C-alpha cells in the first residue's frame, strides 16, 4: 500500500527494524549516516537500497530536518555504494519513490540503486 509521505515517522516500519537489528538484512555498507543492503525482491540483477539512519519519511522530510552533515553523508554513501558495487562504468539508476503517487511502500526515506543490465527508459509514455 502506498505511503502518505507527509505522515509522521513510524518507528515500527521495516527499515527502522532493520536499523535496530530486529530484522536481518544482507548489508553491503554502513557508516554514521547510512545503511545499504540488498533488496529482498530485486528488480534488476543488482538492486541495493540505501537508507539514512535518521527517522525521515521522505526526501522532503529529510531535506527539511536533517543536519547538513547528515545530508552530505547520506549522498556520499549512495555514491560509495555504487562505486564499490562496480556500477559506475556500466551505469546505474537511482530511484526514490516519495508518497502515494510514486508508490512509496515503506515510510522511511530510501534510495534504490539498480544496475546489472540495460534498464530502458525511465517512464512508460
trRosetta pair geometry for C-beta under 8 A, 3 or more apart (Angstrom, degrees):
i j d omega theta_ij theta_ji phi_ij phi_ji
1 105 7.3 114 61 -133 38 73
2 99 7.3 30 171 147 112 42
2 100 4.2 101 128 -135 131 58
2 101 7.7 109 -174 -16 157 18
2 102 7.7 139 -142 68 121 50
2 103 5.0 -93 -94 -126 108 42
2 104 6.0 79 -155 51 76 58
2 105 6.8 -65 -103 -83 42 54
3 7 7.1 -107 178 28 89 123
3 57 7.4 -155 147 -173 132 103
3 99 6.8 -110 88 -127 73 26
3 100 6.8 -144 72 -71 32 61
3 104 4.4 -69 44 99 106 101
3 105 6.6 149 -20 -128 104 8
3 106 7.1 -51 -36 78 146 11
3 107 4.6 178 -148 -79 146 84
4 7 4.8 90 87 -27 98 105
4 99 6.7 17 -143 -139 33 76
4 100 6.0 4 -86 -44 57 107
5 57 5.5 154 -158 132 62 110
5 58 3.7 60 -169 -64 118 141
5 60 6.8 97 140 35 123 114
5 61 7.2 -142 171 -20 89 113
5 98 5.1 32 -86 180 163 76
5 99 3.8 -75 0 -74 118 76
5 100 7.6 -132 -7 -15 85 64
5 104 6.0 70 -68 40 103 158
5 107 7.6 180 -108 -132 52 79
6 57 7.7 175 -74 99 6 149
6 58 7.8 -21 -63 5 41 143
6 99 7.6 34 -20 -106 77 106
7 10 7.4 6 123 -33 120 101
7 57 6.3 168 69 -129 71 158
7 107 6.5 -47 73 -141 117 140
8 57 7.5 179 164 -47 15 136
9 55 4.2 84 172 164 165 106
9 56 6.9 -55 -92 -88 124 10
9 57 5.4 -142 -88 -52 69 90
9 61 7.6 141 -64 175 98 154
9 107 7.0 167 -137 137 49 107
9 108 7.5 64 -145 -96 95 74
10 13 5.0 100 89 -38 98 96
10 16 7.5 -140 106 -3 61 146
10 107 5.2 62 29 80 108 138
11 16 4.9 -177 -161 -177 52 160
11 55 6.6 -37 -87 -120 88 129
12 16 6.6 -39 -43 69 4 134
12 17 7.2 31 -164 -52 43 104
13 16 4.9 93 58 7 76 105
13 17 7.2 -145 97 -5 39 90
13 106 5.5 116 179 -170 121 85
13 107 5.1 -144 -85 57 148 83
13 108 5.1 177 96 -26 144 108
14 17 5.6 -57 -151 38 35 113
14 18 6.4 38 150 -22 67 102
14 23 6.4 -37 -162 40 77 165
14 106 5.7 -80 45 -126 102 124
14 108 7.9 -132 63 17 62 127
15 18 5.3 -45 -145 34 38 114
15 19 6.4 44 152 -21 65 101
15 51 5.1 -175 -168 -128 133 165
15 106 5.5 99 -16 158 111 138
15 108 3.9 -131 63 64 134 149
15 110 6.3 -152 -92 -62 155 126
16 19 5.6 -50 -150 34 32 114
16 20 6.5 23 152 -10 64 108
16 55 7.2 32 -102 -110 114 89
16 108 6.1 -178 -42 -74 79 143
17 20 5.8 -59 -146 43 32 106
17 22 4.2 -79 -167 67 86 116
17 23 4.5 59 123 -2 110 111
18 21 7.7 42 -179 -72 31 23
18 22 7.5 -86 -65 53 23 72
18 23 5.0 -55 -79 71 65 100
18 24 7.9 -7 -126 115 81 9
18 25 4.8 45 -150 -32 119 133
18 35 7.2 179 123 115 108 148
18 37 7.0 -121 178 20 141 156
18 51 7.8 99 79 40 126 152
19 35 6.2 -175 -102 7 79 153
19 51 7.2 -108 -65 102 109 131
19 53 6.1 138 -141 -139 130 69
25 35 7.9 81 82 153 150 122
25 37 4.0 -6 156 -161 121 163
25 38 7.6 169 177 46 83 65
26 37 5.4 129 71 -167 54 92
26 38 4.3 -17 80 32 121 110
27 30 6.0 -7 -175 -37 131 112
27 35 6.6 -63 -128 -170 108 94
27 36 7.0 103 -158 81 66 53
27 37 4.8 -49 -95 -93 48 96
28 36 5.1 -58 65 107 91 101
28 37 6.2 156 6 -106 80 36
28 38 6.7 92 -30 -40 116 78
28 48 6.1 -58 36 -132 144 129
28 81 6.5 92 102 -139 117 99
28 84 7.3 161 156 103 108 129
28 85 7.1 27 165 -74 151 106
29 34 7.1 6 115 107 106 102
29 35 7.3 164 93 -157 66 35
29 36 4.0 24 50 40 100 117
29 50 7.6 -12 69 -112 121 98
29 77 6.5 157 130 -166 132 94
29 80 6.4 145 -147 107 153 111
29 81 5.0 -122 10 -91 152 94
29 84 6.8 135 -73 49 123 154
30 34 7.2 -153 -135 99 43 57
30 35 5.0 8 -109 -114 89 73
30 36 7.2 -148 -64 26 54 68
31 34 6.0 25 48 47 88 76
31 73 6.8 -138 102 -177 125 111
31 77 6.0 -149 32 -97 119 115
32 53 7.2 -101 156 16 40 150
32 73 6.5 -61 78 -170 91 155
33 52 6.3 -45 168 -141 75 78
33 53 6.0 -150 -170 12 24 107
33 69 7.7 -143 -84 134 130 75
33 70 5.4 168 -130 -144 110 62
33 73 3.2 136 -15 119 164 126
33 74 5.1 -123 148 -59 119 65
33 76 7.9 72 65 54 143 98
33 77 6.0 -156 86 -30 104 134
34 50 5.6 4 -176 -175 126 95
34 51 6.6 155 -153 79 74 39
34 52 5.8 -52 -97 -107 74 43
34 53 6.4 -125 -78 -26 22 85
34 73 6.6 -172 -15 134 99 89
34 74 5.1 129 -66 -121 116 64
34 77 3.5 162 47 102 150 173
34 78 7.4 -127 -149 -44 167 64
35 50 7.4 167 84 -151 39 53
35 51 5.5 -16 60 60 87 91
35 53 6.3 97 -17 -79 97 83
36 48 5.5 24 180 168 106 116
36 49 6.7 176 -147 89 60 47
36 50 4.5 -18 -97 -99 94 77
36 51 7.7 165 -84 16 45 64
36 77 6.7 -175 -38 160 114 106
36 81 4.5 178 -119 -104 171 142
37 48 7.0 169 88 -155 20 77
37 49 5.9 -16 62 58 71 92
38 42 7.1 -38 179 -70 93 112
38 47 6.9 80 -160 82 70 69
38 48 5.9 -53 -98 -104 48 67
38 49 7.7 73 168 14 7 81
39 42 5.0 130 77 -85 106 61
39 43 7.2 -22 96 2 156 79
39 47 4.3 -51 29 122 125 109
39 48 6.8 -149 -18 -102 84 15
39 49 5.4 105 -74 -29 83 102
39 112 7.0 20 -62 -129 138 97
42 45 7.3 43 149 -143 138 7
42 46 7.6 -109 -154 174 133 8
42 47 3.7 161 -139 33 86 131
43 47 5.5 115 37 -102 65 148
43 112 7.7 9 40 -175 122 143
43 114 6.5 -49 85 -110 96 122
44 47 5.0 134 48 -63 80 96
44 114 4.1 101 10 -160 150 95
44 115 6.3 122 128 42 138 21
44 116 5.4 145 151 46 95 108
44 117 6.3 -154 -160 36 92 97
44 119 6.7 -25 -107 -102 136 100
45 115 7.2 -68 70 103 88 54
45 116 2.8 -134 69 135 110 148
45 117 5.5 109 0 -18 117 100
46 85 6.1 131 -167 164 141 132
46 87 6.5 -149 102 -87 153 113
46 92 7.6 -63 89 -117 123 112
46 113 7.3 -41 130 116 99 90
46 114 6.9 133 87 -164 72 36
46 115 4.2 -19 67 68 123 84
46 116 4.0 147 2 -38 88 117
47 112 6.6 -20 -162 -166 86 99
47 113 7.2 162 -149 80 36 57
47 114 5.6 4 -104 -106 77 69
48 81 5.8 -158 120 163 149 128
48 85 6.5 -143 -19 -63 147 159
48 112 7.6 142 77 -160 43 50
48 113 4.6 -11 61 56 92 108
49 110 5.1 -7 -168 -177 107 124
49 111 7.1 144 -158 73 55 46
49 112 6.0 -30 -99 -100 69 59
49 113 7.7 -169 -80 16 21 78
50 74 7.5 135 145 -169 113 80
50 77 5.9 160 -163 118 129 106
50 78 5.0 178 76 -95 167 76
50 81 5.7 -159 -78 11 124 159
50 110 6.8 152 74 -159 43 69
50 111 4.7 -17 59 59 97 99
50 113 6.6 52 -12 -19 107 111
51 108 6.0 25 -150 131 127 114
51 109 6.7 138 -145 91 73 65
51 110 4.6 -32 -89 -102 87 88
51 111 7.8 -178 -75 20 42 68
52 56 5.8 24 64 28 133 123
52 62 6.3 137 6 -123 157 125
52 66 7.0 -70 -171 -101 160 145
52 70 6.7 67 -156 169 124 104
52 74 4.7 -28 -93 -103 99 134
52 109 5.8 17 20 78 108 117
54 62 7.5 129 80 -121 118 83
54 65 7.9 -165 142 109 139 109
54 66 5.9 154 59 -105 157 100
54 70 6.1 29 -16 -171 137 148
55 108 7.5 -77 -144 -122 50 94
56 61 4.6 162 -161 106 83 109
56 62 4.0 62 -175 -75 158 81
56 65 6.7 -178 -103 62 101 119
56 66 6.5 -29 -69 -52 140 110
56 108 6.9 86 72 -157 56 59
56 109 4.4 -11 101 -2 105 123
57 61 4.7 91 45 -4 81 161
57 107 5.1 -28 -136 -178 90 84
57 108 6.8 -67 -116 -96 37 30
57 109 6.7 73 105 -43 17 78
58 61 4.6 104 50 6 72 102
58 62 6.9 -131 99 -3 41 89
58 98 4.7 85 -152 -145 108 102
58 99 6.6 29 -111 -45 141 79
58 104 7.2 -50 -101 -108 94 171
58 109 5.8 124 -139 -84 9 92
59 62 5.5 -55 -147 39 32 115
59 63 6.1 31 156 -19 67 108
59 96 5.7 89 -54 130 121 146
59 98 5.4 -67 14 -85 100 141
59 109 6.1 124 -66 -130 49 120
60 63 5.9 -54 -142 38 28 109
60 64 6.2 21 159 -14 63 112
60 98 7.0 110 -6 -170 95 142
61 64 6.1 -64 -146 40 24 107
61 65 6.0 -17 170 13 63 120
61 109 6.9 -151 65 -50 107 118
62 65 6.8 -79 -132 50 17 86
62 66 5.0 2 -171 -12 65 126
62 71 7.0 128 154 -101 97 88
62 74 7.6 -69 -172 55 136 169
62 109 5.1 22 -45 -53 130 168
63 66 7.1 -24 -83 32 14 100
63 71 7.1 71 -111 -111 54 131
66 70 4.3 -120 -178 88 108 124
66 71 5.1 133 103 -55 123 84
66 74 7.6 -18 172 -4 163 137
67 70 4.9 92 59 6 78 104
67 71 7.3 -146 96 -5 40 87
68 71 5.7 -56 -149 36 34 111
68 72 6.2 29 157 -14 69 108
69 72 5.9 -55 -145 41 30 109
69 73 6.0 32 155 -21 64 111
70 73 5.6 -53 -140 39 29 113
70 74 6.3 31 158 -21 63 105
71 74 6.0 -56 -149 34 27 109
71 75 6.5 22 156 -14 63 108
72 75 5.9 -58 -147 39 30 108
72 76 6.1 29 156 -17 66 110
73 76 5.7 -56 -145 40 29 111
73 77 6.3 35 154 -26 64 104
74 77 5.5 -51 -149 30 31 114
74 78 6.8 35 152 -21 63 99
75 78 5.8 -48 -155 28 34 113
75 79 6.9 31 149 -12 63 105
76 79 5.7 -57 -153 40 37 111
76 80 6.1 40 151 -23 69 106
77 80 5.5 -52 -144 36 33 114
77 81 6.3 35 157 -21 66 104
78 81 6.0 -54 -150 33 28 111
78 82 6.6 25 154 -15 62 107
78 94 6.8 45 179 -117 133 130
78 111 5.6 -10 -111 84 127 154
78 113 7.0 165 -160 -66 85 121
79 82 5.9 -58 -149 37 32 110
79 83 6.3 28 156 -15 67 108
80 83 5.9 -59 -148 39 29 109
80 84 6.0 25 158 -17 67 112
81 84 5.9 -57 -140 40 27 109
81 85 6.2 18 161 -12 63 113
81 113 6.3 179 110 0 118 162
82 85 6.1 -64 -145 42 25 105
82 87 4.5 -87 -166 64 76 123
82 88 6.0 100 136 -63 100 78
82 92 5.5 -150 -141 46 115 157
82 113 5.7 -146 -83 -150 90 143
82 115 7.6 124 -140 -35 85 144
83 86 7.8 39 175 -67 32 25
83 87 7.4 -86 -68 45 20 80
83 88 5.5 18 -103 -34 64 126
85 113 7.4 131 42 120 153 138
85 115 7.0 136 118 52 124 142
86 89 7.3 -36 -179 28 69 101
86 90 7.8 39 141 12 81 107
87 90 6.7 -81 -158 56 44 90
87 91 7.2 -56 170 104 76 16
87 92 4.0 27 166 -50 124 133
87 113 6.8 -171 16 165 178 118
87 115 4.1 -120 -129 -72 111 170
87 116 8.0 -52 -109 -44 93 63
88 91 7.8 18 177 -78 23 27
88 92 7.3 -45 -82 2 32 111
90 115 6.7 111 86 -168 111 109
90 116 8.0 80 99 -85 146 20
91 115 7.0 174 100 -126 49 97
91 119 7.9 -127 118 6 110 111
92 113 5.7 7 167 -173 134 88
92 114 6.3 158 -166 78 79 48
92 115 3.9 -44 -106 -74 94 111
93 112 7.9 1 105 106 87 94
93 113 7.4 156 78 -155 48 44
93 114 4.5 -12 57 57 99 104
93 115 7.3 173 17 -67 67 63
93 119 5.2 -116 -21 100 134 176
93 122 7.5 167 -141 -106 133 87
94 111 5.7 -17 -162 -175 98 112
94 112 7.1 145 -159 76 44 58
94 113 6.1 -17 -99 -99 67 67
95 111 7.1 143 70 -162 38 62
95 112 4.4 -17 61 57 94 108
95 114 6.8 25 3 -6 115 114
96 109 7.0 1 -155 -164 122 81
96 110 6.9 172 -127 89 82 42
96 111 5.0 -41 -75 -102 97 69
96 112 7.3 177 -75 14 43 75
97 102 4.1 177 -159 136 75 107
97 103 5.5 -59 -165 75 142 65
97 104 4.3 176 119 -81 95 67
97 105 7.4 38 88 -2 142 72
97 112 7.9 34 -10 -5 92 118
98 102 5.3 49 49 42 47 151
98 104 5.7 30 -126 -56 15 135
99 102 5.5 80 63 25 72 100
99 104 5.6 76 18 8 16 124
100 103 7.5 28 -179 -75 33 34
100 104 7.3 -61 -60 34 26 89
104 107 7.3 88 135 -90 115 50
106 110 6.4 26 74 6 121 134
114 119 6.0 97 118 -106 124 137
115 119 7.9 -64 -107 -52 35 120
121 124 7.3 118 90 -85 118 38
121 125 7.7 -23 126 -28 156 91
